[in-house]
Each structure stands twice: as C-alpha cells, then as structure tokens.
Amino acid sequence: MQTWIDHCIWWHVYPLGFTGAPIRPTDEERVLVPRLDRIIPWLDHLIALGANGLALGPVFRSESHGYDTTDFFAIDERLGDDAAFDRLIAECRRRGIVVMLDGVFNHVGTAHPLFRKALAGGPEEAMFRIDRSGGELTYADFEGHRGLAALNHESEAVVDLVSDVMRHWLRRGASAWRLDAAYRVPPEFWARVLPRVRAEFPASWFVGEVIHGDHREIIRRSEMDSLTQYELWKAIWSSLLDGNFFELDWCLTRHDRLMDEFVPMTFVGNHDVTRIATRIGDQLAALAVVILFTVGGIPSVYYGDEYAWRGVKTDGPGGDDEIRPAFPDGPARLPSTGDWMLRLYQRLIGLRRQNPWLVHAVTGSTHLANRSYSYESRGPDGQRLCVDLVLDPEPAATVSGDGAVLLRVDRTTFR
C-alpha cells in the first residue's frame, strides 16, 4: 500500500517538447541524442518549487509525438537510451524525487512491429481489432486517428504485454504510471493488469486519464488509484472567466463525493490544453492556482505554468506544439517576467506542505455569489483553512487559518 502519494506534488514535463527534440523527425533527425540529460539541470528547480515528483510524458520509441509508440521497451532515440534514463532516475533519487511514466496502452503507432505482423496475418492479430470481412481489411483506431491502431483489450496477450511493460520500467526505477486515454479502455482490463503489477510493486501508484464518465464506478471496476480531475479543471477556469462561482461551488460538491472514495489528480494545466494564463489572463490564473492548492487532491504543475507561460492548443497537425515548448538549459536562462507567478506557486505549495491534510480536504461554501466566493477546506481531524475569492473591483484572494491571514493575492502579487 502506497503512502508516499499523500505527500506528492508533481511537476509535469512533456520530454520531447521540453528537450527540444524534433516532433516530426526526418530520417536524418532520428538519431541517438541523450536529450533526457537536459531535464537534470531542472531537478533543483522542481525541488525549489516545492514539488517532489517528476511526471514524464512519453519517453518510449515512437513515430512522432510519443503517443504513437513503436517499442514500449526502448527509450526514444531522440531522448537517449537506457543509460540516459538511468542517469535521470539516479539524479531524481539523489534528490528524493519520485518518477511517473506515461503509459500509452490504448493504442500503438501503426509502425509498431506487433501491428505490422498482425496485418500480415500473424498470431499477433488477436492483439488488435482487425476486420477482414467484406473483402477489405479495416482496423479499429484511436478516435479517428488512422496512425494509431487500437489494441484489443480482451486479448490475454495484451494483458501480458502491458503487465510486462509496467513491471520492466518499475524495476528500472519508476514509481508510478499515468495511464493514457484510460477512458477508452474497458475498466476490467486494468483490473486484470494492475494486480499482477502490484504483486511485485505494492507501493506503485496508477492514475488514469479520464475526461468523462462515472469516475467512482471506473475506480471501483478498474482498481486504479486515481483519475484526472478534468471536471474541476474546467470549473476553475470557466467560473473565473465567466464570473460564475456557482459552477465552481457545484463542482466542488461533486469533487467531495469523489474524495469519499479516492483522491483525484488535480491540475490547472497539462500537455493537452491551452495554458491557463492564456485562457484567463495573469490575474485570474493566480486565483486558479490558489484554488488548486487549497482543495483536496494530488496536485500537478505543468512545466511553464509556474512562470505564467502562454500557449494555445489548436486542432490539426502541430496543434500541440505551442503548449509543449522547449525549456532552456537551466532556470538562469529564463527571463524574470514570470518570477511573480513562481513566487506564488512556491508560497502556495509551502502552505500545502505546512498543512499536509489538504490532500484529503473537503470543502464547504460560506459565501456564494456570481463574482465572489468563500469556502472552508476541512481536514479529517477538524483542520480548517478559509479561502475568499473576489473578482471586483479587481481579482483577489485571501487564505486564512486560525484567525490569521496566511496568504493574499492582489495587485501587488503581479510585480
């Protein structure tokens, strides 16, 4: 049984973008370059931020963006090799940082050797959903992306493959797995895989990417530990943007019901969405961060958000590039324009470290209007923090405890 996760705050990095790797590489660019080493100079920043977990996006061999895997057991040559991975793990361990890997187990890239053999009629065909009836071969894909061949999750061979991949990289030093597109995978599949993995790694942690659906039922049937809290993400930014705190209050009530059964993974940004500072501006983004760190959940910080970086996600080829940018060689190479947001993150994470019960906190509204909102976060042993949010005459937030103001966000925050 894992206990470390209650004290974990993730810093989420998309490695291919962060390290400046070519996302759509030519043959000449598909050469071994140990770009994972470029993350190491940022590990001290992770610690200074107050985090202690490194959540890595895809690192395995793939055709382009990392989610079209071609070899689950090899590090993508654009990022390095096993030795580069081992160096990163060693540097994380030296600092007490746990590592989470991104497992893309709903589908593979169509260049994956298993899929190529399946198309040729080999026994691997049972691992995919291929239809040869009607005189034309077709296969199931991921949400219309023909370059992503969906796995057949009823296949015992797929259960074996995923179990083996997870255990392989846990043996190499990972501590957790993000299960990509878990909402597209039958929950019963995870219930077949995870007990095998936990038999060897009982302290490992598994969070599923779930965008919609009955979260509590998915947890019960899948045996995953946590799910991504997209509903809260949306309620945070849209309630601030629209001046409708009723939406946030309604969502926090639902969030508390989830907290009765599991602790969701919370965030205001990730590799798939327009950056929070772009969507709602700096002042409202600051209030979003206050909400993130004063309600229950396991928080994740997407790299660059702590500097109020901008980026818009669009549809179509290259639509993710702007939200998955390269970082410089180290923090000293960044401009100081986002330091105010970094300081706010550090203060809020520090507040959370001083009140570790917040991971299991539930909330209760004490004042609710369209453009002002106050709530109490309550711990299992009677602990309390009070949060006051206002949008007029300008956005501001106050966090109080034991009758004292612990943190205030106002116009002075942005200097």
C-alpha positions in Angstrom: 0.0 0.0 0.0 1.5 3.3 -1.0 1.6 6.2 1.5 4.1 8.4 -0.3 1.5 9.7 -2.7 -0.3 11.7 0.0 2.8 13.9 0.1 3.5 14.1 -3.6 3.2 17.2 -5.8 4.0 16.5 -9.4 5.9 18.7 -11.8 4.7 17.5 -15.2 7.1 17.6 -18.2 6.5 16.7 -21.8 10.0 15.4 -22.6 10.1 15.6 -26.4 9.0 19.3 -26.3 10.9 20.2 -23.1 14.2 19.0 -24.5 13.7 20.5 -28.0 13.5 17.1 -29.8 12.1 17.1 -33.3 8.4 16.1 -33.0 8.1 15.1 -36.7 11.6 13.8 -37.3 13.2 13.2 -40.7 15.3 10.1 -41.1 18.4 12.2 -40.6 17.0 13.5 -37.3 16.1 10.1 -35.9 19.5 9.6 -34.3 20.6 8.9 -30.7 20.8 12.2 -28.8 20.7 11.9 -24.9 18.2 14.8 -24.5 16.9 13.4 -21.2 20.0 14.8 -19.7 18.6 18.3 -20.3 16.0 17.6 -17.7 18.6 17.1 -15.0 19.6 20.8 -14.5 15.9 21.5 -13.8 15.5 19.0 -11.0 16.7 21.5 -8.4 14.0 23.9 -9.8 11.5 21.1 -9.1 12.6 20.9 -5.5 12.7 24.7 -5.1 9.2 24.9 -6.5 8.2 22.6 -3.6 7.4 19.6 -5.7 8.8 16.1 -5.2 7.5 14.2 -8.2 8.5 14.2 -11.8 5.7 13.2 -14.1 7.2 12.5 -17.5 5.2 12.4 -20.7 6.0 9.7 -23.3 9.7 8.6 -23.4 9.4 5.4 -25.4 10.3 4.9 -29.0 7.5 6.4 -31.2 6.9 7.7 -34.7 6.3 11.3 -33.8 4.7 12.9 -30.7 5.3 10.0 -28.3 1.7 8.7 -28.3 2.3 6.5 -31.4 4.5 4.0 -29.7 6.7 1.6 -31.7 8.6 0.0 -28.8 7.5 0.0 -25.2 10.8 -1.4 -24.0 13.1 1.2 -25.6 13.7 4.9 -24.9 13.1 7.0 -27.9 16.5 7.7 -29.6 15.5 11.4 -29.8 15.7 11.4 -25.9 18.5 9.0 -25.5 18.8 5.4 -24.4 18.7 3.2 -21.3 21.8 4.9 -19.9 20.2 8.3 -20.3 17.1 7.1 -18.5 19.2 5.6 -15.7 21.1 8.9 -15.2 17.8 10.8 -14.9 16.5 8.2 -12.4 19.7 8.4 -10.4 19.6 12.1 -10.2 16.0 12.1 -9.1 16.7 9.5 -6.4 19.5 11.6 -5.1 17.1 14.4 -4.5 14.2 12.3 -3.2 12.1 12.8 -6.4 9.8 10.0 -7.5 9.1 9.5 -11.2 5.9 8.8 -13.0 5.9 7.4 -16.6 3.2 7.9 -19.3 1.8 4.5 -20.4 0.0 4.6 -23.8 -1.8 1.3 -23.6 -4.9 2.0 -25.5 -3.2 2.0 -28.9 0.2 1.8 -30.7 1.6 3.5 -33.7 0.8 1.7 -37.0 4.6 1.2 -37.5 4.8 -0.9 -34.3 6.1 -4.4 -35.3 3.3 -6.1 -33.5 0.7 -4.3 -35.6 2.7 -4.9 -38.8 2.8 -8.7 -38.0 -0.9 -8.6 -37.2 -1.7 -7.0 -40.6 0.3 -9.8 -42.2 -1.9 -12.4 -40.6 0.4 -13.5 -37.8 -0.8 -14.6 -34.4 -0.4 -11.0 -33.2 -3.7 -10.3 -35.0 -5.5 -11.2 -31.8 -3.9 -8.2 -30.1 -5.8 -5.8 -32.3 -9.3 -5.3 -33.6 -8.8 -6.2 -37.3 -11.7 -7.0 -39.6 -11.0 -8.8 -42.9 -14.7 -9.4 -43.8 -16.2 -7.8 -46.8 -13.0 -8.1 -48.9 -11.4 -5.1 -47.3 -9.1 -5.0 -44.3 -10.0 -2.5 -41.6 -8.8 -1.9 -38.0 -10.0 0.0 -35.0 -8.1 3.2 -34.3 -8.0 5.9 -31.6 -10.7 8.4 -32.1 -10.3 8.5 -35.9 -6.5 8.9 -35.9 -5.5 6.3 -38.5 -1.9 6.3 -37.4 -2.9 4.9 -34.0 -4.1 1.3 -34.0 -6.3 0.4 -31.0 -5.3 -2.6 -29.0 -7.8 -5.4 -28.3 -8.1 -5.3 -24.5 -9.9 -8.6 -24.4 -6.7 -10.3 -25.5 -4.6 -12.1 -22.9 -1.5 -11.2 -24.9 -2.3 -7.5 -24.5 -2.7 -8.1 -20.7 0.7 -9.8 -20.7 2.3 -7.1 -22.7 1.1 -4.2 -20.6 1.9 -6.0 -17.4 5.4 -6.7 -18.6 6.0 -3.1 -19.7 4.9 -1.7 -16.4 7.0 -4.0 -14.4 10.0 -3.5 -16.6 10.1 0.2 -16.0 9.2 0.0 -12.3 12.2 -2.3 -12.0 14.3 0.4 -13.7 13.3 3.0 -11.1 9.8 4.5 -11.9 7.3 4.7 -9.0 4.0 5.4 -10.8 2.2 5.2 -14.1 -0.2 7.7 -15.8 -2.5 5.5 -18.0 -3.1 7.5 -21.1 -6.6 7.5 -22.6 -7.8 5.2 -19.8 -11.4 6.4 -20.6 -11.1 4.4 -23.9 -10.1 1.2 -22.2 -12.6 -1.2 -20.5 -12.0 -0.8 -16.7 -11.9 -4.6 -16.4 -8.7 -4.6 -18.4 -6.9 -2.6 -15.8 -8.4 -4.9 -13.1 -6.6 -7.8 -14.9 -3.3 -5.9 -15.3 -2.8 -4.0 -12.1 -2.9 -6.8 -9.5 -0.1 -8.5 -11.5 2.0 -5.4 -11.2 1.2 -4.7 -7.6 2.2 -8.2 -6.7 5.8 -7.2 -7.3 5.4 -3.4 -6.7 2.8 -2.9 -4.0 3.8 0.7 -3.4 3.3 1.7 -7.0 0.6 4.2 -8.0 -1.7 4.3 -11.0 -3.6 7.3 -12.3 -5.9 7.0 -15.3 -6.5 9.8 -17.8 -10.3 10.1 -17.6 -12.0 13.0 -19.3 -15.6 11.9 -18.8 -17.7 9.2 -17.3 -18.6 7.9 -13.9 -15.4 8.4 -12.0 -16.3 6.4 -8.9 -17.6 3.5 -11.0 -14.4 3.5 -13.1 -12.3 3.4 -10.0 -14.3 0.5 -8.5 -14.1 -1.6 -11.6 -10.6 -0.8 -12.8 -8.7 -0.9 -9.4 -6.8 2.3 -10.4 -5.7 4.5 -7.6 -6.7 7.9 -9.0 -8.2 9.6 -12.1 -7.5 13.0 -13.7 -10.0 15.7 -12.4 -10.9 17.4 -15.7 -14.3 18.5 -14.3 -12.6 20.6 -11.6 -10.1 21.9 -14.1 -12.9 23.2 -16.3 -14.9 24.6 -13.4 -11.9 26.5 -12.1 -11.1 28.4 -15.2 -14.6 28.9 -16.6 -16.0 30.1 -13.2 -13.3 32.7 -13.0 -13.6 33.7 -16.7 -17.4 33.9 -16.7 -17.8 35.4 -13.3 -19.9 32.4 -12.2 -18.7 30.9 -8.9 -21.9 28.8 -8.8 -20.2 26.5 -11.3 -17.1 26.1 -9.1 -19.3 25.5 -5.9 -21.3 22.9 -7.7 -18.2 21.1 -9.0 -16.5 21.2 -5.5 -19.6 19.5 -4.1 -19.1 16.7 -6.7 -15.4 16.7 -6.1 -16.0 16.0 -2.4 -18.1 12.9 -3.4 -15.1 11.6 -5.3 -12.9 12.3 -2.3 -15.1 9.8 -0.3 -13.7 7.0 -2.5 -10.3 8.2 -3.9 -8.1 11.2 -4.2 -8.2 12.7 -7.7 -5.2 14.1 -9.5 -5.8 17.9 -9.8 -4.4 20.5 -12.2 -5.0 23.8 -13.9 -2.8 22.9 -16.9 -1.3 19.9 -18.8 0.1 18.9 -22.2 -3.3 18.7 -23.9 -4.9 22.1 -23.0 -4.5 25.8 -23.7 -2.3 27.2 -20.9 -4.2 28.8 -18.0 -2.6 32.2 -18.3 -3.5 32.4 -21.9 -7.1 31.3 -21.3 -8.0 33.6 -18.5 -5.0 36.1 -18.1 -2.5 36.5 -15.3 -4.7 37.8 -12.5 -7.3 35.1 -12.8 -4.7 32.5 -13.4 -3.2 33.4 -10.0 -6.6 32.8 -8.4 -6.9 29.5 -10.2 -3.6 28.4 -8.6 -5.0 29.4 -5.2 -7.9 27.1 -5.7 -5.8 24.3 -6.9 -3.6 24.2 -3.8 -6.4 24.8 -1.2 -8.7 22.0 -2.2 -8.3 18.2 -1.8 -6.4 16.3 -4.4 -3.0 15.3 -5.7 -1.8 18.5 -7.5 0.2 18.5 -10.7 2.0 21.6 -12.1 2.6 21.6 -15.9 6.0 23.0 -16.7 6.0 26.6 -17.6 2.7 27.3 -15.8 4.7 28.3 -12.8 6.2 31.1 -14.9 2.8 32.1 -16.4 3.8 30.9 -19.8 1.4 31.3 -22.7 0.3 28.7 -25.3 -2.7 27.9 -27.3 -3.8 24.4 -28.3 -5.4 24.2 -31.8 -6.8 21.3 -33.8 -4.8 19.7 -36.6 -1.1 18.9 -37.2 1.2 20.8 -34.9 -1.7 22.0 -32.8 0.1 20.9 -29.6 3.5 22.4 -30.3 2.8 25.8 -28.7 1.8 24.2 -25.4 4.7 21.8 -25.4 7.7 24.2 -25.9 11.4 23.7 -25.2 12.9 24.9 -22.0 16.3 26.5 -21.8 19.4 24.7 -20.4 18.6 25.9 -16.8 16.5 28.3 -14.8 19.1 31.0 -15.1 18.4 31.3 -18.8 14.7 32.2 -18.3 13.6 35.9 -18.3 12.4 37.3 -15.0 8.9 38.3 -16.3 7.3 35.2 -14.8 9.0 35.3 -11.4 6.0 36.7 -9.7 4.0 33.6 -10.6 6.8 31.3 -9.5 6.8 33.0 -6.1 3.1 32.5 -5.8 3.4 28.8 -6.6 6.2 28.5 -4.0 4.1 30.2 -1.3 1.0 28.1 -2.0 3.0 24.8 -2.2 4.7 25.8 1.1 1.3 26.4 2.6 0.2 23.0 1.5 3.4 21.4 2.9 2.5 23.1 6.2 -1.0 21.7 6.0 -0.5 18.2 4.6 -4.1 17.2 5.5 -5.2 19.3 2.5 -4.7 16.3 0.2 -7.8 14.8 1.8 -9.7 18.0 2.4 -13.3 18.6 1.6 -14.8 22.0 1.1 -17.9 23.8 2.3 -19.2 27.1 0.9 -19.6 30.0 3.4 -20.5 32.7 0.8 -21.6 32.3 -2.7 -22.4 34.9 -5.4 -21.6 35.2 -9.1 -18.4 37.2 -8.6 -17.4 36.4 -5.0 -17.0 33.1 -3.3 -15.7 31.9 0.1 -15.2 28.3 1.2 -13.7 26.4 4.0 -11.3 23.5 3.4 -11.7 21.0 6.2 -9.3 18.2 7.2 -10.2 14.8 8.6 -9.2 15.9 12.2 -11.0 19.2 12.2 -8.3 21.3 10.5 -9.6 24.3 8.6 -8.5 26.9 6.1 -10.7 29.7 4.8 -10.4 30.9 1.2 -12.1 34.2 0.0 -12.2 34.9 -3.8 -13.4 38.2 -5.3 -13.4 39.4 -8.9 -14.4 43.0 -8.2 -13.1 45.7 -8.2 -10.2 43.5 -9.2 -9.4 39.8 -8.8 -8.1 39.0 -5.3 -7.8 36.0 -3.0 -7.2 35.6 0.8 -6.3 32.4 2.5 -6.7 32.4 6.3 -6.3 30.0 9.2 -6.7 30.2 12.9 -7.8 33.8 12.5 -4.7 35.0 10.7 -4.2 35.8 7.0 -1.7 33.3 5.6 -1.6 34.5 2.0 -3.1 37.3 0.0 -3.2 37.7 -3.8 -3.9 41.1 -5.1 -2.4 43.7 -7.5 0.9 43.6 -5.6 1.3 39.9 -6.5 1.9 40.7 -10.1 5.0 42.9 -9.6 
